[in-house]
Amino acid sequence: MAAKKFKLCRLVQENDGRFRVYWNTINPDGSTRNNKCRVKDRKEGLEKCRILEEELSQTGLVEETIIDPEDRIMIDRFYKTNPSISLAEFIRRYMSFVAHPKQSRRVGDLFKEWKKHKLLTASNRENIRLTLSRVNVFKEVFGKKIVSTIQKDEVEKWLYGLDIAEKTRQHYRAAVISFFKWCEIDMTNIKCPKAVRPEPGIYSVDEAVQILHYTKVHQNKMLAPLVIAMFCGVRLSEFEYITWEELDLSNPDEDGDFYLSGGKTGRRIVHLPNVAKKWLLTCEHTNGLVFDFGRCKKHVDRIYDAFRRTIPEYVEAKQNGYRHSYCTYKVTCFGNMASVADEMGNSIQMIRKHYYKPTRKKDAELYWKLTPEYVDSLNLD
C-alpha cells in the first residue's frame, strides 16, 4: 500500500482553556518524536503551526505513516458520513482522533465507562441519576455510531424530536454536552431548537375537521384533551384540574357541564356541549386526569408541546387557537357574550377585544355539529 504523508502539526485547546501546538518529527534512527509547546492564544498558535509546517516541508522532517487496513476501513466509514469535506481533511481529523482514543469508539461502549466515572465522582446522587437517564436516551439512538462522527445538526434534530417540554429539552442538551466533553469533543455550540410561536387566530371549520381526524388516527391519547379544548374553551394550563370523574357523559344528546376546581381565574362551571360528550364517549376512560402526564411532572410546557402535535403539518398552527375558535363560534352561534365570558373565566371586554373574531353564522353552526359520525362520513383517509 502506498505511503501517505501527514504533517502532524495541530493546534489544540485543552480542557483547561489553554492553547498548545503539537507536532511530530522523525529522529535519525527512524523513531517518532512528539513535540509540543504552549502558546498565548489561538492567533499565535495558528502562526506557530504555519511556521512549523514550512520548516517541516523544507527539511523533510515529516512523518510517513502507512495506513493499515483497519485504519483505512475507519477512514472510509468516517468519510462516507461527511462527503462534503475533502478526504485530506478527514484524514487530518482522523489522525487527531488517534491521539484521543475515546473519539474512535462507539457511543454505547463509551456510555458504560462514562456512567462509572460519573457515579464515582458525583456529589449529588439525584442530579447524576437524571443526567445518566438523559444521556441513556441519547445512547439508545446513537449507541452504534462512532462518537467522533456525530454531527451537531444530528444532535439538534434529535433534541427537537423528543416528546418533552422545552425547559426539559435544555436539561437534555446540557447532559449530552457533558458526555461529549468527557469524550474530549466540544459540542457546546449545540442549539436547543424551540417551537416557533404562531400568531393568534381561529381554526376554520375545515381545519377543525382535519385536526379532529388527524388526532383520532395518529394521536389518539390526545383526543379527549383536544375535544375539551375545542368545544369547552378551557385554558391548556387548566388540564391539571380536569378529571374523568368530573365529566358526566350520560345523555349524550343533551348538553351538560362540569366543575373546574382551579385555574388561572379560579373555580368555575364549564359548559359541556353534546358534541363534546359524543367524542369523549369514543375515548378510553381512565381514573384521574384527562390529560395523561405519564411519569412527568405536571408542567404546562408539557401540555403545550403535546397539543402542538395534534395539529397536522398541512394545517397552520394558531396561538391559543382552540380557545379563540371556541369563543368565536359560540358567540356567533348563540349570541350570549356574557355567558361565554363566564364559562371562559374572562371579562366581556377581554372576550370582545382579544378572542372574538367576526365570522359567518353558518360556519359557527356547523362547528357545533362536528360529531364523530359527521367527521367519519367525510372519508378523509
C-alpha positions as CSV (number, residue, x, y, z in Angstrom):
1,M,0.0,0.0,0.0
2,A,1.3,3.4,-0.9
3,A,2.6,5.6,1.9
4,K,0.6,8.8,2.9
5,K,2.4,11.8,4.2
6,F,0.9,13.7,7.1
7,K,2.3,17.0,8.5
8,L,1.3,16.2,12.1
9,C,1.2,19.8,13.3
10,R,-2.0,20.9,15.0
11,L,-3.4,23.5,17.4
12,V,-5.4,22.1,20.3
13,Q,-7.4,23.9,23.1
14,E,-7.0,21.8,26.2
15,N,-9.7,21.3,28.9
16,D,-8.0,24.0,31.0
17,G,-8.7,26.5,28.2
18,R,-5.0,26.9,27.2
19,F,-3.8,26.5,23.6
20,R,-1.0,24.2,22.7
21,V,0.7,23.2,19.4
22,Y,1.6,19.5,18.8
23,W,3.8,18.2,16.0
24,N,5.8,15.1,15.2
25,T,9.3,14.8,13.8
26,I,11.5,11.9,12.8
27,N,14.6,11.0,14.7
28,P,17.8,9.9,12.8
29,D,17.1,6.3,14.0
30,G,13.7,6.4,12.4
31,S,11.7,6.7,15.6
32,T,9.0,9.3,16.0
33,R,9.4,12.3,18.4
34,N,6.4,14.0,19.8
35,N,6.8,17.7,20.4
36,K,4.5,20.3,22.0
37,C,4.6,23.9,23.1
38,R,2.2,26.3,24.8
39,V,1.0,29.4,23.0
40,K,-0.7,32.5,24.3
41,D,-3.8,32.4,22.2
42,R,-5.4,30.9,19.0
43,K,-3.8,33.6,16.7
44,E,-0.3,32.9,18.0
45,G,-1.0,29.1,17.7
46,L,-2.1,29.3,14.1
47,E,1.0,31.3,13.2
48,K,3.2,28.8,15.0
49,C,1.6,26.0,13.1
50,R,2.2,27.8,9.8
51,I,5.9,28.3,10.6
52,L,6.3,24.7,11.7
53,E,4.7,23.4,8.5
54,E,7.1,25.5,6.4
55,E,10.1,24.1,8.3
56,L,8.9,20.5,8.1
57,S,8.3,20.8,4.3
58,Q,11.7,22.4,3.8
59,T,13.7,20.0,5.9
60,G,11.7,16.9,5.0
61,L,11.0,16.2,8.7
62,V,7.6,14.8,8.1
63,E,6.3,11.5,9.3
64,E,5.4,9.0,6.6
65,T,2.5,7.0,8.1
66,I,1.4,3.7,6.4
67,I,-2.3,3.4,6.7
68,D,-3.1,-0.2,7.7
69,P,-6.3,-2.0,6.6
70,E,-8.1,-1.3,9.9
71,D,-7.4,2.4,9.7
72,R,-8.4,2.5,6.1
73,I,-11.8,1.0,7.0
74,M,-12.2,3.5,9.7
75,I,-11.4,6.4,7.5
76,D,-13.7,5.2,4.7
77,R,-16.5,4.8,7.1
78,F,-16.0,8.3,8.6
79,Y,-15.6,9.8,5.1
80,K,-19.0,8.4,3.9
81,T,-20.8,10.1,6.8
82,N,-19.5,13.6,5.7
83,P,-18.9,13.5,1.9
84,S,-18.9,17.4,1.7
85,I,-15.5,17.6,3.3
86,S,-12.4,16.6,1.4
87,L,-10.7,13.3,2.1
88,A,-7.5,15.1,3.1
89,E,-9.4,17.0,5.8
90,F,-10.9,13.7,7.0
91,I,-7.5,12.1,7.2
92,R,-6.2,15.1,9.2
93,R,-9.1,14.7,11.6
94,Y,-8.7,11.0,11.9
95,M,-5.1,11.4,12.9
96,S,-6.1,13.8,15.6
97,F,-8.6,11.2,16.8
98,V,-5.9,8.7,17.2
99,A,-4.3,11.0,19.8
100,H,-7.7,10.9,21.7
101,P,-8.6,7.1,21.8
102,K,-12.2,7.8,23.0
103,Q,-13.1,9.5,19.8
104,S,-12.7,6.4,17.7
105,R,-15.1,4.3,19.8
106,R,-18.8,3.8,19.8
107,V,-21.2,5.7,21.9
108,G,-22.6,2.6,23.5
109,D,-19.2,1.4,24.8
110,L,-18.2,4.9,26.0
111,F,-21.5,5.3,27.9
112,K,-20.7,2.4,30.1
113,E,-17.3,3.9,31.1
114,W,-18.8,7.4,31.4
115,K,-21.5,6.1,33.7
116,K,-19.0,4.5,36.1
117,H,-16.9,7.7,36.0
118,K,-20.0,9.8,36.9
119,L,-21.1,7.5,39.7
120,L,-17.7,7.6,41.3
121,T,-17.2,11.4,41.1
122,A,-20.8,12.6,41.6
123,S,-21.6,14.6,44.7
124,N,-25.4,14.9,44.2
125,R,-26.9,11.5,43.6
126,E,-30.3,12.8,42.4
127,N,-28.7,15.1,39.8
128,I,-26.5,12.4,38.4
129,R,-29.4,10.0,38.2
130,L,-31.2,12.5,35.9
131,T,-28.1,13.1,33.9
132,L,-27.5,9.4,33.3
133,S,-31.1,8.8,32.3
134,R,-31.0,11.7,29.8
135,V,-27.7,10.5,28.2
136,N,-29.1,7.0,28.1
137,V,-31.9,8.2,25.8
138,F,-29.2,9.7,23.6
139,K,-27.3,6.4,23.7
140,E,-30.4,4.4,22.6
141,V,-30.4,6.4,19.3
142,F,-26.7,6.9,18.7
143,G,-25.3,3.9,20.5
144,K,-23.8,2.2,17.5
145,K,-22.2,5.3,16.0
146,I,-18.6,6.3,16.5
147,V,-18.7,9.3,18.7
148,S,-16.5,11.5,16.6
149,T,-18.7,11.0,13.5
150,I,-21.8,12.5,15.2
151,Q,-22.5,15.9,13.8
152,K,-24.0,18.9,15.6
153,D,-27.1,19.0,13.4
154,E,-27.8,15.4,14.1
155,V,-27.9,16.1,17.8
156,E,-30.1,19.2,17.3
157,K,-32.6,17.2,15.2
158,W,-32.7,14.5,18.0
159,L,-33.3,17.1,20.6
160,Y,-36.2,18.6,18.7
161,G,-37.8,15.3,18.2
162,L,-38.0,14.5,21.9
163,D,-41.5,14.4,23.4
164,I,-40.7,16.7,26.3
165,A,-41.2,20.2,27.5
166,E,-38.9,22.9,26.2
167,K,-37.2,23.5,29.6
168,T,-36.6,19.8,30.0
169,R,-35.0,19.8,26.5
170,Q,-32.4,22.3,27.8
171,H,-31.5,19.8,30.5
172,Y,-31.1,17.0,27.9
173,R,-28.8,19.3,25.9
174,A,-26.6,20.0,29.0
175,A,-26.3,16.3,29.8
176,V,-25.3,15.4,26.2
177,I,-22.7,18.2,26.1
178,S,-21.2,16.9,29.4
179,F,-20.9,13.4,27.8
180,F,-19.2,14.8,24.7
181,K,-16.8,16.9,26.9
182,W,-15.7,13.7,28.6
183,C,-15.1,12.2,25.2
184,E,-12.8,15.3,24.5
185,I,-15.2,16.7,21.9
186,D,-16.5,20.2,22.1
187,M,-20.3,20.3,21.5
188,T,-21.1,23.5,23.5
189,N,-22.4,25.2,20.3
190,I,-25.3,22.8,20.0
191,K,-28.5,24.8,19.8
192,C,-31.7,23.7,21.5
193,P,-34.5,24.2,18.9
194,K,-37.6,25.8,20.2
195,A,-41.1,25.6,18.7
196,V,-42.0,28.6,16.7
197,R,-44.7,30.6,18.5
198,P,-47.5,31.1,15.9
199,E,-49.8,34.1,15.6
200,P,-53.2,34.1,17.5
201,G,-56.3,33.2,15.4
202,I,-59.1,30.7,15.0
203,Y,-59.3,27.5,13.1
204,S,-61.8,27.3,10.2
205,V,-64.4,24.5,10.3
206,D,-62.4,22.6,7.6
207,E,-59.2,22.9,9.7
208,A,-61.1,21.7,12.8
209,V,-62.3,18.6,10.9
210,Q,-58.7,17.9,9.8
211,I,-57.4,18.3,13.3
212,L,-60.0,16.0,14.8
213,H,-59.4,13.3,12.2
214,Y,-55.6,13.5,12.5
215,T,-55.7,13.3,16.3
216,K,-58.1,10.4,16.3
217,V,-55.9,8.4,13.9
218,H,-52.4,9.5,14.9
219,Q,-52.6,11.0,18.4
220,N,-55.4,9.0,19.9
221,K,-54.3,9.6,23.5
222,M,-54.7,13.3,23.0
223,L,-58.3,13.1,21.5
224,A,-60.1,13.6,24.9
225,P,-58.0,16.7,25.9
226,L,-58.4,18.1,22.3
227,V,-62.1,17.7,22.4
228,I,-62.4,19.6,25.7
229,A,-60.1,22.3,24.4
230,M,-62.1,22.7,21.2
231,F,-65.6,22.5,22.5
232,C,-65.3,23.7,26.1
233,G,-62.9,26.6,25.8
234,V,-60.7,25.8,28.8
235,R,-57.1,27.0,29.0
236,L,-54.5,24.4,28.3
237,S,-52.9,25.1,31.7
238,E,-56.2,24.1,33.4
239,F,-56.0,20.5,32.3
240,E,-54.2,19.6,35.5
241,Y,-57.6,20.1,37.2
242,I,-59.8,18.2,34.8
243,T,-60.5,14.6,35.8
244,W,-62.7,11.9,34.2
245,E,-64.7,11.7,37.4
246,E,-66.0,15.3,36.9
247,L,-67.3,14.6,33.4
248,D,-70.9,13.3,33.3
249,L,-71.3,11.7,29.9
250,S,-74.8,10.4,30.4
251,N,-77.5,11.6,27.9
252,P,-75.0,12.4,25.1
253,D,-77.7,14.1,23.1
254,E,-78.1,16.8,25.8
255,D,-75.7,19.5,26.9
256,G,-74.1,19.3,30.4
257,D,-71.4,20.9,32.5
258,F,-68.6,20.1,34.8
259,Y,-66.8,21.7,37.8
260,L,-63.4,23.2,37.3
261,S,-61.7,23.2,40.7
262,G,-58.8,25.5,39.8
263,G,-57.0,27.5,37.1
264,K,-55.8,31.0,36.3
265,T,-59.2,32.7,37.2
266,G,-60.2,30.3,39.9
267,R,-63.1,27.8,40.2
268,R,-66.0,27.9,37.8
269,I,-68.6,25.8,36.0
270,V,-67.7,24.9,32.4
271,H,-70.3,24.1,29.7
272,L,-70.0,20.6,28.2
273,P,-71.9,20.5,24.9
274,N,-73.4,17.3,23.5
275,V,-70.8,17.2,20.6
276,A,-68.0,17.0,23.2
277,K,-69.8,14.2,25.0
278,K,-70.1,12.2,21.9
279,W,-66.4,12.5,21.2
280,L,-65.5,11.7,24.8
281,L,-67.5,8.5,24.7
282,T,-65.3,7.3,21.9
283,C,-62.2,7.8,24.1
284,E,-60.6,5.3,26.5
285,H,-61.7,6.3,30.0
286,T,-59.2,6.0,32.9
287,N,-59.2,7.2,36.5
288,G,-57.7,10.6,37.2
289,L,-56.7,13.4,34.9
290,V,-58.0,13.5,31.3
291,F,-54.6,14.7,30.2
292,D,-52.0,11.9,30.7
293,F,-48.9,13.4,32.2
294,G,-47.3,9.9,32.5
295,R,-44.3,9.9,34.7
296,C,-43.5,13.5,34.0
297,K,-44.3,16.3,36.4
298,K,-47.4,18.5,35.9
299,H,-45.9,21.2,33.9
300,V,-47.7,23.5,31.4
301,D,-44.9,23.3,28.9
302,R,-45.5,19.6,28.5
303,I,-49.2,20.3,27.8
304,Y,-48.4,22.9,25.2
305,D,-45.9,20.6,23.5
306,A,-48.5,17.8,23.4
307,F,-51.2,20.0,21.9
308,R,-48.9,21.2,19.2
309,R,-48.6,17.6,18.0
310,T,-52.4,17.4,17.5
311,I,-52.1,19.8,14.5
312,P,-51.1,18.1,11.2
313,E,-48.4,19.6,9.1
314,Y,-50.8,20.8,6.4
315,V,-52.8,22.9,8.9
316,E,-51.3,26.3,10.0
317,A,-51.0,26.4,13.8
318,K,-52.6,29.3,15.7
319,Q,-51.5,30.5,19.1
320,N,-54.3,29.6,21.6
321,G,-56.3,28.6,18.5
322,Y,-58.7,26.2,20.3
323,R,-59.8,28.8,22.8
324,H,-60.1,31.5,20.2
325,S,-62.2,29.2,18.0
326,Y,-64.5,28.2,20.9
327,C,-65.2,31.8,21.8
328,T,-65.8,33.0,18.2
329,Y,-68.1,30.1,17.1
330,K,-70.1,30.1,20.4
331,V,-70.7,33.8,20.4
332,T,-71.6,33.8,16.7
333,C,-73.9,30.8,17.0
334,F,-75.7,31.6,20.3
335,G,-75.1,35.4,20.7
336,N,-74.6,35.5,24.5
337,M,-71.2,37.1,25.0
338,A,-71.7,37.5,28.8
339,S,-72.4,33.8,29.3
340,V,-69.4,32.8,27.2
341,A,-67.2,35.1,29.2
342,D,-68.3,33.5,32.4
343,E,-67.6,30.0,31.0
344,M,-64.1,31.0,29.8
345,G,-63.2,32.8,33.0
346,N,-62.8,36.2,31.3
347,S,-64.5,39.6,31.2
348,I,-66.8,40.7,28.3
349,Q,-64.2,43.3,27.4
350,M,-61.4,40.7,27.1
351,I,-63.7,38.5,25.0
352,R,-64.6,41.3,22.6
353,K,-61.1,42.7,22.3
354,H,-58.9,39.6,22.3
355,Y,-60.9,36.4,21.5
356,Y,-63.9,37.1,19.3
357,K,-63.4,37.3,15.5
358,P,-66.4,38.1,13.2
359,T,-67.4,35.0,11.3
360,R,-70.4,33.7,9.3
361,K,-73.2,32.1,11.4
362,K,-73.5,29.1,9.1
363,D,-69.8,28.2,9.8
364,A,-70.4,28.6,13.5
365,E,-73.5,26.4,13.4
366,L,-71.5,23.7,11.5
367,Y,-68.7,23.8,14.1
368,W,-71.1,22.6,16.8
369,K,-72.2,19.7,14.6
370,L,-68.7,18.1,14.1
371,T,-69.7,14.8,15.7
372,P,-67.6,11.6,15.3
373,E,-70.2,10.4,12.8
374,Y,-70.0,13.5,10.7
375,V,-66.2,13.6,10.6
376,D,-66.1,9.8,9.7
377,S,-68.6,10.4,6.9
378,L,-66.2,12.7,5.1
379,N,-63.8,9.8,4.4
380,L,-60.6,11.8,4.9
381,D,-58.2,8.9,4.7
